[in-house]
Amino acid sequence: MNLIRHTPFLRAVLLHSITAFGGPQGHWGMMVKTFVQQRKDVTEEELLDYNGFCQMLPGASSTQVLTLIGYKRGGIPLAIFTLLIWIIPASILMSGLSFLLDYYEKIAHPVAFFRFIQPMAIGFIAYSALRTFKIAVHNTITRVIVIIATVATFLAFKTPWVFPILIVIAGIATNFSDKRIPQKGIPPKQVKWGNLLIFLVLFGIAGYLSETATKQNWENRKVFNLFENNYRFGSLVFGGADVLMPLMYEQYVTRPQSKRIIENKRDVLKIEREAFLTGSGIVRAIPGPVFSIGAFTGGMVLKEEGKSFQLLGCMIGVIAIFLPSALLVLFFFPVWHNLKKYAVIFRSLEGIRAAVVGIMAGAVVYLLNDHIFPELWSQNWNILLDLGIVVLTFFVLRINRVPAPFIVIACLILGAIA
């Protein structure tokens, strides 16, 4: 692969990685703006398919979608470079936080610099939902799917299984009609099992080594424990950061304080409650993937072993938590792409795209209700200003003349001076 040919794309990925605030929903809106409208790396239909497909997999969904954009442009090598460029900036920031936490007691309070990031992200999601609605919704069944998915997402936004369940049900619903059958094309290619085999082998080896290291009290057992913990999180978490954070909290904060662990005097991986809450708050305020909190937790659990081990913990935390997402998406996507040649899968795509639109619309309603609506009539000028940022972001995006990073920069500057 000629990387020089893909330099403009990788530069766009880097700019996206340092300006993509707002979590997976906000990332989606910026992907539409950058990689669909401005660069035309993928079509909006393709991006919808990628997002719907990734919602059915565990792991970091926005990371998987961006990886697939790189995969489409340049195969597995470019997909890997895309993944690395996307995760490295946020991972460096969160690694640094694990070292700086002792020196800055007030870091737990996000600075006003990020004041308008969340309302800006809501505006991005609303804009993306409107654009994709025009592309994905054309008949009665897809309209019904959008309404149901919107309501379900609003009511169960923090339930980990809601997104994959909606995707599957929507795909089944559009198969009740056999009118939309694709033309016969090239027969499906043979499935390559390499990535899935690597994923399963690593899962088994990580579990075995972690358990053995603990039982036999290996000198560096915490390194093996850390890799197993984060690899397990990256392999089994559906629902993104809202599910990942409670699992990490239980593993690193609650479990070490349990009666059984204390009675057995086991030296397990642990993080102080205040430190964990600080990290989980800061990671939502910086650009890039929320799963980069793996770098922070990795550094914190090995902090007592010395600076070199703390740095090693940051690196292991990042690698272990993102590796399953990459292996799963790069294995299952070719399988999914082949299956799309069958009529039943082809018809399912119509429902899946409509469900994605509903999920985005439901996310907008949920975030507005969570962040703005409760205090809208309380004469709180800050809330009115937040609502103004949502509306302004939406209309600036509709004009389609301002690149997404400039909108982010403007909101950061406004937050600093407001």
C-alpha positions in Angstrom: 0.0 0.0 0.0 1.3 3.5 -0.9 0.8 5.5 2.2 1.8 8.7 0.5 -1.3 8.4 -1.7 -3.4 8.3 1.4 -1.7 11.1 3.3 -4.7 13.6 2.8 -7.0 11.0 4.2 -4.8 10.3 7.2 -4.4 14.0 7.8 -8.2 14.3 7.9 -8.4 11.4 10.4 -5.8 13.2 12.6 -7.8 16.4 12.5 -10.9 14.5 13.3 -9.2 12.8 16.2 -8.3 16.1 17.9 -11.7 17.8 17.3 -14.3 15.0 17.6 -16.0 15.8 20.9 -19.3 14.4 22.2 -18.9 10.7 22.3 -20.1 8.2 19.6 -23.2 10.2 18.7 -21.2 13.4 18.3 -18.5 11.6 16.4 -21.1 10.3 13.9 -22.2 13.8 13.0 -18.6 14.9 12.4 -17.9 11.8 10.2 -20.8 12.8 8.0 -19.5 16.3 7.7 -15.9 15.3 7.1 -15.8 12.0 5.3 -19.1 12.1 3.4 -19.7 15.7 2.5 -16.3 17.3 2.3 -14.0 14.4 1.4 -16.4 11.9 -0.1 -14.4 8.9 1.1 -17.7 7.1 1.6 -21.3 7.7 0.6 -23.9 8.4 3.3 -25.6 5.1 2.5 -22.3 3.3 3.1 -21.7 5.2 6.4 -25.2 4.2 7.5 -24.5 0.6 6.7 -21.2 0.8 8.7 -22.9 2.3 11.7 -25.7 -0.2 11.7 -23.3 -3.1 11.3 -21.0 -1.8 14.2 -24.0 -1.4 16.5 -24.4 -5.1 16.4 -20.8 -5.7 17.6 -19.3 -5.2 21.1 -16.6 -2.6 21.5 -16.1 1.0 20.5 -18.6 1.7 17.8 -17.3 5.0 16.5 -13.8 3.6 16.4 -15.0 0.6 14.4 -16.9 2.9 11.9 -13.8 5.0 11.3 -11.7 1.8 10.9 -14.1 0.6 8.2 -13.7 3.9 6.3 -10.0 3.3 6.2 -10.6 -0.3 5.3 -12.8 0.7 2.4 -10.1 3.1 1.1 -7.0 1.0 1.5 -7.7 -2.4 2.9 -6.4 -3.7 6.3 -3.1 -1.7 6.3 -4.9 1.6 6.0 -7.5 0.5 8.4 -4.8 -0.2 11.0 -3.2 3.2 10.4 -6.6 4.9 10.6 -7.2 3.2 14.0 -3.9 4.2 15.4 -4.2 7.8 14.3 -7.7 8.0 15.8 -6.9 6.5 19.2 -3.4 7.9 19.9 -4.1 11.6 20.7 -6.9 10.8 23.3 -4.8 7.9 24.7 -1.8 10.2 25.2 -4.0 12.8 27.0 -5.5 10.1 29.3 -2.1 8.6 30.0 -0.8 12.0 31.0 -3.8 12.4 33.3 -2.8 9.3 35.2 0.6 10.8 35.9 -0.7 14.4 36.7 -3.6 13.5 38.9 -1.5 13.8 42.1 -0.4 17.3 41.2 -3.7 18.8 40.2 -6.4 18.3 42.8 -8.9 20.5 41.0 -8.6 18.6 37.7 -11.8 16.7 38.5 -13.7 19.9 37.6 -13.8 20.3 33.8 -12.7 23.8 32.8 -15.2 26.2 31.2 -13.2 25.7 28.0 -15.5 22.7 27.3 -18.7 24.5 28.4 -20.4 24.3 25.0 -19.1 21.0 23.7 -22.2 18.9 24.7 -24.8 21.3 23.2 -22.6 21.4 20.1 -22.6 17.6 19.9 -26.4 17.6 20.1 -26.5 19.9 17.2 -24.3 17.6 15.2 -26.5 14.6 16.0 -29.7 16.4 15.1 -28.2 17.5 11.7 -27.0 13.9 10.9 -30.4 12.5 11.9 -32.2 14.9 9.4 -29.8 14.1 6.6 -29.9 10.4 7.0 -33.7 10.5 7.4 -34.0 11.8 3.8 -31.8 9.0 2.5 -33.1 6.0 4.5 -36.8 6.6 5.0 -39.1 6.3 2.0 -42.1 4.2 2.9 -44.5 3.2 5.7 -42.5 0.4 7.3 -39.3 2.5 7.6 -41.3 5.4 9.1 -42.7 3.1 11.7 -39.3 1.7 12.4 -37.9 5.3 12.9 -40.7 6.1 15.4 -40.3 2.9 17.4 -36.5 3.2 17.4 -36.7 6.8 18.5 -39.0 6.1 21.4 -37.1 2.9 22.5 -33.7 4.8 22.4 -35.1 7.7 24.5 -36.6 5.3 27.1 -33.6 2.9 27.3 -30.7 5.0 26.2 -28.4 3.6 28.9 -29.5 0.0 28.4 -26.6 -1.9 26.7 -28.7 -4.2 24.5 -31.1 -1.6 23.1 -29.1 -0.8 20.0 -28.3 -4.3 18.7 -31.8 -5.4 19.5 -33.3 -2.5 17.5 -31.0 -3.2 14.6 -31.9 -6.9 14.5 -35.7 -6.3 14.9 -35.7 -3.7 12.2 -33.8 -6.0 9.8 -36.4 -8.7 10.4 -39.3 -6.3 9.9 -38.3 -5.2 6.4 -38.1 -8.9 5.3 -41.9 -9.4 5.5 -42.0 -8.0 1.9 -40.1 -9.8 -0.8 -40.4 -7.1 -3.4 -37.0 -5.6 -2.7 -34.7 -8.3 -4.1 -31.3 -7.4 -5.5 -30.1 -8.5 -8.8 -27.9 -11.6 -8.9 -24.3 -10.6 -8.6 -20.9 -12.1 -7.9 -21.2 -15.2 -5.6 -20.1 -14.6 -2.0 -16.3 -15.0 -1.5 -14.9 -17.5 0.9 -14.7 -16.4 4.5 -11.2 -15.8 6.0 -11.2 -16.9 9.6 -7.8 -15.5 10.6 -9.0 -12.4 12.6 -11.7 -14.3 14.5 -9.2 -17.1 15.4 -6.7 -14.5 16.7 -9.5 -12.9 18.7 -10.6 -16.2 20.3 -7.1 -17.4 21.0 -6.1 -14.1 22.6 -9.2 -14.2 24.7 -8.4 -17.7 26.0 -4.7 -17.1 26.5 -5.3 -13.8 28.3 -7.8 -15.5 30.7 -5.5 -18.4 31.4 -2.3 -16.3 32.0 -4.2 -13.9 34.2 -5.6 -16.6 36.4 -2.3 -18.5 36.5 -0.4 -15.4 37.4 -2.7 -14.6 40.2 -2.8 -18.2 41.7 1.0 -18.6 41.4 1.7 -15.0 42.6 3.9 -14.1 39.6 6.1 -11.1 40.2 4.5 -9.1 37.3 1.1 -10.7 37.6 -0.7 -7.3 37.5 0.5 -6.8 33.9 -1.3 -10.0 32.9 -4.4 -9.1 35.0 -4.6 -5.7 33.3 -4.4 -7.1 29.8 -7.1 -9.7 30.6 -9.4 -7.1 32.2 -9.3 -4.6 29.3 -9.4 -7.2 26.6 -12.5 -8.6 28.2 -14.1 -5.1 28.4 -13.3 -4.5 24.7 -14.7 -7.9 23.8 -18.0 -8.0 25.7 -19.2 -4.4 26.1 -22.3 -3.5 24.2 -23.6 0.0 24.5 -20.3 2.0 24.6 -19.0 4.1 27.4 -22.3 4.1 29.4 -21.8 0.4 29.9 -18.0 0.4 30.0 -17.7 2.9 32.9 -19.9 0.9 35.4 -18.0 -2.3 34.6 -14.6 -0.7 35.2 -15.9 0.9 38.4 -17.0 -2.5 39.7 -13.7 -4.1 38.7 -11.3 -1.4 40.0 -13.2 0.4 42.7 -15.9 -1.9 44.2 -14.3 -5.3 43.9 -11.1 -4.5 45.8 -13.2 -3.3 48.7 -15.4 -6.5 48.8 -15.3 -8.7 51.9 -13.9 -11.7 50.1 -11.0 -9.8 48.6 -10.2 -8.1 52.0 -10.4 -11.4 53.9 -8.1 -13.2 51.4 -5.7 -10.3 51.5 -5.5 -10.4 47.7 -3.4 -7.7 46.0 -5.8 -6.9 43.1 -5.9 -4.1 40.6 -7.5 -1.1 42.2 -8.2 2.6 41.7 -9.4 5.1 44.3 -13.0 6.2 43.8 -12.2 9.9 43.4 -9.5 9.2 40.9 -11.7 6.9 38.8 -14.5 9.5 38.8 -12.1 12.1 37.7 -10.8 10.0 34.8 -14.4 9.1 33.7 -15.3 12.8 33.7 -12.3 14.1 31.9 -12.4 11.4 29.1 -15.9 12.7 28.1 -14.5 16.3 27.9 -11.7 15.6 25.5 -11.8 14.7 21.8 -11.5 11.2 20.5 -12.8 7.8 21.6 -14.2 7.4 25.2 -12.6 3.9 25.3 -9.3 5.8 25.7 -10.1 5.7 29.4 -8.3 2.3 29.2 -5.0 4.3 29.0 -5.9 6.1 32.3 -7.1 3.0 34.2 -4.0 1.0 32.9 -1.7 3.7 34.3 -3.5 4.0 37.6 -3.6 0.3 38.5 0.1 0.0 37.9 1.0 3.3 39.5 2.5 1.8 42.7 4.9 -0.3 40.6 6.9 2.7 39.5 6.8 5.2 36.6 8.1 2.7 34.0 5.4 0.2 34.9 2.8 2.9 35.0 3.7 3.9 31.4 3.6 0.2 30.4 0.1 0.0 32.0 -1.1 3.0 29.9 0.1 1.2 26.7 -1.3 -2.2 27.7 -4.6 -0.6 28.6 -5.0 1.1 25.2 -3.9 -2.0 23.2 -6.0 -4.4 25.1 -9.2 -2.4 25.1 -9.1 -1.5 21.3 -7.7 -4.7 19.9 -11.0 -6.8 20.2 -12.9 -4.0 18.4 -10.5 -4.0 15.5 -10.3 -7.8 15.2 -14.1 -8.2 15.3 -14.9 -5.5 12.9 -12.3 -6.5 10.3 -13.4 -10.2 10.5 -17.2 -9.8 10.5 -17.4 -6.9 8.0 -16.2 -9.0 5.0 -18.6 -11.7 6.1 -21.4 -9.1 6.3 -20.4 -7.7 3.0 -20.7 -11.1 1.4 -24.0 -11.8 3.1 -25.5 -8.6 1.6 -25.6 -10.4 -1.8 -28.4 -12.5 -0.4 -31.9 -11.1 -0.8 -32.8 -11.6 2.9 -29.8 -9.5 4.0 -30.3 -6.9 1.3 -33.9 -6.3 2.4 -32.7 -6.1 6.0 -30.5 -3.1 5.2 -33.6 -1.0 4.6 -34.8 -1.6 8.2 -31.3 -1.3 9.6 -30.8 2.1 8.1 -34.1 3.3 9.4 -33.3 2.0 12.9 -30.0 3.9 12.8 -31.9 7.1 12.0 -34.3 6.4 14.9 -31.4 5.7 17.3 -29.9 9.1 16.4 -33.2 10.9 16.8 -33.8 9.2 20.1 -30.3 10.2 21.3 -31.1 13.9 20.4 -34.3 13.8 22.5 -32.6 12.0 25.4 -29.7 14.4 25.5 -31.9 17.5 25.2 -34.1 16.1 28.0 -31.1 15.3 30.1 -29.2 18.5 29.6 -31.6 21.3 28.6 -35.3 20.7 29.0 -35.6 20.3 32.8 -34.2 23.8 33.4 -35.5 25.5 30.2 -38.3 27.4 32.0 -36.3 28.3 35.1 -35.0 31.6 33.6 -31.5 30.1 33.6 -29.7 32.1 30.9 -26.9 29.5 30.7 -29.5 26.8 29.6 -30.9 29.2 27.0 -27.4 29.8 25.7 -26.8 26.0 25.5 -30.1 25.7 23.5 -28.9 28.5 21.3 -25.6 26.6 20.6 -27.6 23.5 19.6 -29.8 25.4 17.2 -26.9 27.5 15.8 -24.7 24.4 15.3 -27.6 22.7 13.4 -28.2 25.6 11.0 -24.5 26.2 10.4 -24.1 22.6 9.4 -27.1 22.9 7.1 -25.4 25.8 5.3 -22.7 23.2 4.5 -19.9 25.7 4.2 -18.1 25.5 7.5 -15.8 22.5 8.2 -16.6 20.6 11.3 -13.3 21.3 13.1 -13.9 25.1 12.8 -17.3 24.7 14.5 -15.6 22.8 17.4 -12.9 25.5 17.7 -15.5 28.3 17.8 -17.4 26.5 20.6 -14.1 26.0 22.6 -13.2 29.7 22.2 -16.8 30.8 23.2 -16.6 28.5 26.3 -13.3 30.2 27.3 -14.6 33.7 27.0 -18.2 33.3 28.1 
